[in-house]
Amino acid sequence: MAFVLYNAPQSTCSQRVRFVLNAKKLPFEEVKLDLLAGDQLKPDYLALNPNGVVPTLVHDGAVVIDSSVIVEYLDEVSPGPESFTPKEPAERAAMRALMRFIDEMPAAAVRVPTFNLAFLPRFAAMSEEEFASFAESKPLRKEFMLAMGRKGFSEKEMSTALDRLARTLVRMESAIGASGGPWLQGARPTLADVAVMPAIVRMADLGLDTMWKEKPSIARWFDAIRAHPAFKPTYYFGSLLSERFPHLKKLG
Ligand SMILES: N[C@@H](CCC(=O)N[C@@H](CS)C(=O)NCC(=O)O)C(=O)O
């Protein structure tokens, strides 16, 4: 099986896919896109992924886009050596419900502090016109960029995003409590754990790990995911924002 992964080291969505490929010990060719330079908006890449975002997986000529879809696809075409999908249909449904929640809540919310803290200096240096045409060029993220503007998200938008992240931790805590942990759905990690991993790692990278200092089950979950053999090869040097952007300010 030949896998080509178009991705970016620090992209949270890409990290989900790298984790599953590494856990399954599937060799893959990694094509690294420079998202700040706009590689994801070049015609050749848009022909693969019309959303103009990473990741994209090409597997023996089949193009698969969207990280949640890609990780489910990988678990279907290569169920071993470690499967991340429960056998029971009700458990599978619970996993997918968690994945939808994660895509809607933390995966979206974590972009707000990420952009304000790491990427803003680049946008602030643009003229109003440059920024408008930059936002216009993004098929999926035009409105997000315009809402942020060159000056970044407001304090109110930041606190809304942080509240959504706090509510995610509460949801994780209750899933871990109900399943007995240490993972969201019990003794084994599922794709729901993989889906939420990059948001939690990003929060820690931004200094927001203080948000779970009173939540031992989240701390245990975080230790468990970092101890997974796929974690280290996924988070190679340059995958954390703090490794790439020395100016990064911490929130916590
Ligand atoms: N739902 C998509 C979202 C992909 C996405 O937002 N990717 C970000 C990086 S994590 C990206 O490529 N951003 C580039 C841009 O906004 O221009 C997925 O999970 O694959």
Ligand as a Chemical Component Dictionary entry (heavy atoms), coordinates in Angstrom:
data_LIG
# 
_chem_comp.id                   LIG 
_chem_comp.type                 NON-POLYMER 
_chem_comp.pdbx_formal_charge   0 
_chem_comp.three_letter_code    LIG 
# 
loop_
_chem_comp_atom.comp_id 
_chem_comp_atom.atom_id 
_chem_comp_atom.alt_atom_id 
_chem_comp_atom.type_symbol 
_chem_comp_atom.charge 
_chem_comp_atom.model_Cartn_x 
_chem_comp_atom.model_Cartn_y 
_chem_comp_atom.model_Cartn_z 
_chem_comp_atom.pdbx_ordinal 
LIG N1  N1  N 0 -12.045 19.730 8.695  1  
LIG C1  C1  C 0 -10.746 19.795 8.105  2  
LIG C2  C2  C 0 -10.084 21.079 8.529  3  
LIG C3  C3  C 0 -8.694  21.198 7.972  4  
LIG C4  C4  C 0 -7.996  22.488 8.400  5  
LIG O1  O1  O 0 -8.607  23.421 8.899  6  
LIG N2  N2  N 0 -6.680  22.507 8.204  7  
LIG C5  C5  C 0 -5.901  23.669 8.589  8  
LIG C6  C6  C 0 -4.685  23.235 9.397  9  
LIG S1  S1  S 0 -5.152  22.371 10.867 10 
LIG C7  C7  C 0 -5.377  24.355 7.334  11 
LIG O2  O2  O 0 -4.974  23.703 6.394  12 
LIG N3  N3  N 0 -5.369  25.687 7.317  13 
LIG C8  C8  C 0 -4.882  26.419 6.204  14 
LIG C9  C9  C 0 -5.635  27.680 5.951  15 
LIG O3  O3  O 0 -6.498  28.036 6.749  16 
LIG O4  O4  O 0 -5.357  28.308 4.914  17 
LIG C10 C10 C 0 -9.932  18.565 8.524  18 
LIG O5  O5  O 0 -10.106 18.118 9.662  19 
LIG O6  O6  O 0 -9.133  18.061 7.719  20 
# 
loop_
_chem_comp_bond.comp_id 
_chem_comp_bond.atom_id_1 
_chem_comp_bond.atom_id_2 
_chem_comp_bond.value_order 
_chem_comp_bond.pdbx_ordinal 
LIG N1  C1  SING 1  
LIG C1  C2  SING 2  
LIG C1  C10 SING 3  
LIG C2  C3  SING 4  
LIG C3  C4  SING 5  
LIG C4  O1  DOUB 6  
LIG C4  N2  SING 7  
LIG N2  C5  SING 8  
LIG C5  C6  SING 9  
LIG C5  C7  SING 10 
LIG C6  S1  SING 11 
LIG C7  O2  DOUB 12 
LIG C7  N3  SING 13 
LIG N3  C8  SING 14 
LIG C8  C9  SING 15 
LIG C9  O3  DOUB 16 
LIG C9  O4  SING 17 
LIG C10 O5  DOUB 18 
LIG C10 O6  SING 19 
# 
